[in-house]
Amino acid sequence: AFMLLANNIILIGFHVLTGAKVLNTLSDHSLCTVIFSVITTLIGIVMSLPRTLNHVSFMSMFSAFCMGIAILLFLIFAGIENAPLYGYGGDYPSLGEVRTYAFPQKGTDWVACMNAVLNITFLWVPQILFPTFISEMEKPQDFPKALAVLAAISTFLFIVPPSIGFRYLGQYSTAPAFGSLGDTAYKKGSFAFVIVPTLVIGVIYANVTAKFIYFRILGTSHHAHSNTAVGWGLWGAVMVFIWAVAFIFAEVVPSMGDFLSLLGAAFDSFFGFIFFAVAYWQLYKGRLFNGVGRSVMTVIHIFVMFCGLFLLGPGLYAAVKAIIADYSSGTKPAFSCANVAI
């Protein structure tokens, strides 16, 4: 229960930070970054007030459309611009002409490599939300179909667009990659669409998190499912609390990459790997090696368990080291007005 709440609230904080980045970028840092974070938080609270996921499903369709436009524009702009803007190592062309490579460049340390793995791992572990989604489906038996579609689309979106973007940005790639676009109009034009999925995804996680707390407080009380002052008052209070804590995380953790690494190591190691290995053992204990097929699946789940433990141990160490390094290298302090535009 603690891991569920911590993962979701920190992830909402990540989206508060992303919202502040978008607003900073579009407005040329016209306000203090903390103010932009507060604006994102307040919008998130208002959008999260409805108690069912029904409205979220429609918002998600619009969100997916906007993210698709953002990705498409980014790929077009990356392809037609003369040169990228900058990379972590310097401005173009200080790092040479754009080039792609299959392995980390010389001088890349283990912490950087591990954090890259954790950032990727984060994208592939949405399972923490599935039980709530299933419970509110009109036909829960259709969930495997939805999951299959999700897996197919995710595989394409997490591999093809980044590969194309890397082809045109190479060593100048940043996170998010929109920041590497050389033309300011291109950067703003594509990044602007990200504000919609940023808010909607935060709302989805807030809804799931609030339900977890809400139903454990009210239990079987009629307030849990009725339009009463007690029910709505508690729901609103829980939602404000969740977004307020998320806002604090958004101000304390210094960068988007650090956010993802911390989430990947501390929580996704369990929800994406260890949990399934333990669940497999619970389902088939006593007959783990009955037949060739079952034996192969057992070996696979042992490997999955070791992957989870590796991300939890060395991975968490790397995530913490990255946060320490960012703070020591002049990253904006907590609750700072510093510009975080990409």
Sequence and secondary structure as in RCSB ss.txt:
>XXXX:A:sequence
AFMLLANNIILIGFHVLTGAKVLNTLSDHSLCTVIFSVITTLIGIVMSLPRTLNHVSFMSMFSAFCMGIAILLFL
IFAGIENAPLYGYGGDYPSLGEVRTYAFPQKGTDWVACMNAVLNITFLWVPQILFPTFISEMEKPQDFPKALAVL
AAISTFLFIVPPSIGFRYLGQYSTAPAFGSLGDTAYKKGSFAFVIVPTLVIGVIYANVTAKFIYFRILGTSHHAH
SNTAVGWGLWGAVMVFIWAVAFIFAEVVPSMGDFLSLLGAAFDSFFGFIFFAVAYWQLYKGRLFNGVGRSVMTVI
HIFVMFCGLFLLGPGLYAAVKAIIADYSSGTKPAFSCANVAI
>XXXX:A:secstr
 HHHHHHHHHHHHHHHHHHHHHHHHHHTS S HHHHHHHHHHHHHHHH SSSSHHHHHHHHHHHHHHHHHHHHHH
HHHHHSSS  EETTEETTTT S    SS  TT  HHHHHHHHHHHHHHT  GGGHHHHHHT SSGGGHHHHHHHH
HHHHHHHTTHHHHHHHHHHGGG  SSGGGG SSHHHHHHHHGGGHHHHHHHHHHHHHHHHHHHHHHHHTT GGGT
S  HHHHHHHHHHHHHHHHHHHHHHHHS  HHHHHHHHIIIIIHIIIIIHHHHHHHHHHTT TTSHHHHHHHHHH
HHHHHHHHHHIIIIIHHHHHHHHHHHHHTT   TT       
